[in-house]
Amino acid sequence: MVVLLILAAIYYGSYYRHGINFRDEGGTLVLLGKRLHDGEVPFKDVVLGYNVGWFYPIVALFKVTGVSFVSLRVYCFCLSTLAALLGFMTVHRVARHVGMRQWANVIAFAVAVILILVPGMTFKNYNPLAVVANTWCITSFVLTALDKRQCLLRAGIGGMVLGATWLTRIDLGTFFTFLWIGVCVARIVADRLALAQRALVVTVSLVMVLSGVALMHAPVVLDAKSRGFYDQFVAQYPAFWKSIGLNLQIRSTSKTEKMGSAPVTEAKPASQSVATPKPEKQHSWSGEILGRTSWEDVQNAKEKNKSDVMGLFLLTWIPLLSIVWLIIWAVVRWIKAARSGSDDTTVALASLALIGGSLTMFPQFFFWRPDAPHLSEFGPGFFVALTGTIILLASKSSLVLRAGTAVVIVLNVTLYLWRMFPDRWTGTIAARENRETVFEGANGTRLYVSKHEAEWMNAVQDLIRKHSGPKDYLLAYPYHPSFNVIADRPTYEKNVYIDNATAKPGWDKGAIERIKKHQPAVIIIGAWAVNGTEKSRFKNWAETTYQYVRANYSFVGEYDKKEKFEVFVRRKE
């Protein structure tokens, strides 16, 4: 494990200052963390997107280092290192359980290296950590005999990890809660101890898990009550799944269009004055999703992008097929063990626990954002589960079956590293590529970027400073709070993430009213097709707001030939 720590320090240390992605979570976390650090109240003053536990450590970090983009990036890479260490511990524990002591270190080390090389989206490193940490806790609990004292200890620790997960992401907390309950029920049914004894131990274990969750929530509840956001904090738990249900209902009846298939209203040239904005169109919450990569996408991809598209297509389905196969194998193993009365039920249950842990991150990728960055968040938990499950299930299998499982692992690892490692959006060292020019902004933003990036970022930063003061508002639509960070300018928007999938009916009207009230000094509008369709560009789905800005603000330039950021400044009286 010491070698892994050294490897992670060298690897992440070689690029922690390289690159800034205006679409990623970095600007969001710094901006929201700064607002909470400065005294704004969660839910009341600002929409966090995640639960408060995601931000408490960031606020604590900023109290030590000051508000800093770079210190937050270092913290996030530390989370990835911890995920890799826990991945090592999980696979090592599994290998030792089936007697593979000689190979345990080697296999576990190899899995941990994969987790280090592709840590997942930078600034969202909580997600892989939560998956691997909970999987480690549940697997350790399953592999510990019920008549051992460590069983209750592992349940208590697992409860605290589960509580921390609930406080960061409600969906992951929910999934792992059901997994804990399922494991406990399975141990009551299948364990070989006397029924009364196993029922007692499992019940106490479940109480320990729930106590751990309550223990982690206690200080947050006290803080929420003292600062007046207790009702909103509690209400978000049922509201989260209600919103997911509504979103699924809307998406099941809506169509996802490919880029260019939707008619688009051409905007007038920015230099042309527009007297009044068009009447607001009545639009509903679209619930639009980013479409999964299909074989048709592979065939239609440009030659320079074909390999990337092909890789994403294969990685959309091959891991899923691998998981289905492993589930069937584990269930068959369980049935055979139950019939013969052997201890293999433990092996089968541990396998299902590993698979279940990895699947908690799968819906986000497969159903919501099926792109490479979100696949990279699913990857760490998947490879821990894939390797651990195969070690357990293949331990008593034939040579042919073992060879087949080795092929499955090699295929998944090869495809994953081939597609993910060169992609900077997955948190890898690819962020270093062609980034040798220093850019220095506000809020601890001193980074290496490309020459082109430095030129337009400095130009925009100069414009912001020229046309606004430290207390003037800056808006960046649809989702580019990094502008607020590099220029150290506030925003009045409670929710800094907005697109056509999340904007409720009447959003345009509210946005214009807020602009009139707060008079932001600078407004920046990007051309990003958030959900991969023309209508998901801000100027198309929020045309009324876009036209209002053009009519009432002065256009001063378009920056970055790829992102096409349009910059508008408030007109002088």
KARAJO-V606570 format. One line per field, one symbol per residue. ss: DSSP state (a for helix, b for strand, c for the rest). psi: psi as a letter, one per 40 degrees, with the letter a starting at -180 (. if undefined). A space follows every 10 residues. Layout:
ss = ???
psi = ???
This chain:
ss = caaaaaaaaa aaaccccbcc cccccaaaaa aaaaaaaccc cbcccbcccc ccaaaaaaaa aaaaacccaa aaaaaaaaaa aaaaaaaaaa aaaaaaaccc aaaaaaaaaa aaaaaaaccc cccccaaaaa aaaaaaaaaa aaccccccca aaaaaaaaaa aaaaaaaaca aaaaaaaaaa aaaaaaaaaa ccccaaaaaa aaaaaaaaaa aaaaaaaaaa aaaaaaacca aaaaaaaaaa aaaaaaaaaa aaaccccccc cccccccccc cccccccccc cccccccccb ccccaaaaaa cccccaaaaa aaaaaaaaaa aaaaaaaaaa aaaaaaaaaa cccaaaaaaa aaaaaaaaac caaaaaaabc caaaaaaaaa aaaaaaaaaa aaaaccccaa aaaaaaaaaa aaaaaaaaaa cccaaaccaa aaccccbbbb cccccbbbbc aaaaaaaaaa aaaaaaaccc ccbbbbbccc caaaaaaccb cccccccccc ccccccaaaa aaaaaaaacc cbbbbccccc cccaaacaaa acaaaaaaaa aabbbbbbbc ccccbbbbbb ccc
psi = dddddddddd ddeeeeehih heeaeddddd dddddddeei hidddhhddi iddddddddd ddddeihhdd dddddddddd dddddddddd dddddddeef ddeddddddd dddddddgei hhefeddddd dddddddddd ddehideidd dddddddddd ddddddedhd dddddddddd ddddddddde ieiidddddd dddddddddd dddddddddd ddddddeffd dddddddddd dddddddddd deeihhiihe ehhhhhiiid ehihdiiiih ihiihdfiih iihiddddde iiddeddddd ddddeddddd dddddddddd ddddddddde fieedddddd dddddddded edddddddgg iddddddddd dddddddddd dddedfiidd dddddddddd dddddddddd dehdeeeaee ddhfgehhhh aiffghihii dddddddddd ddddddeiid eiihigidgf edddddefhi iehdhehhae dehihedddd dddddddegi dhhhhiehgd feideehded dfdddddddd deihheihih dddfhhhiih ii.
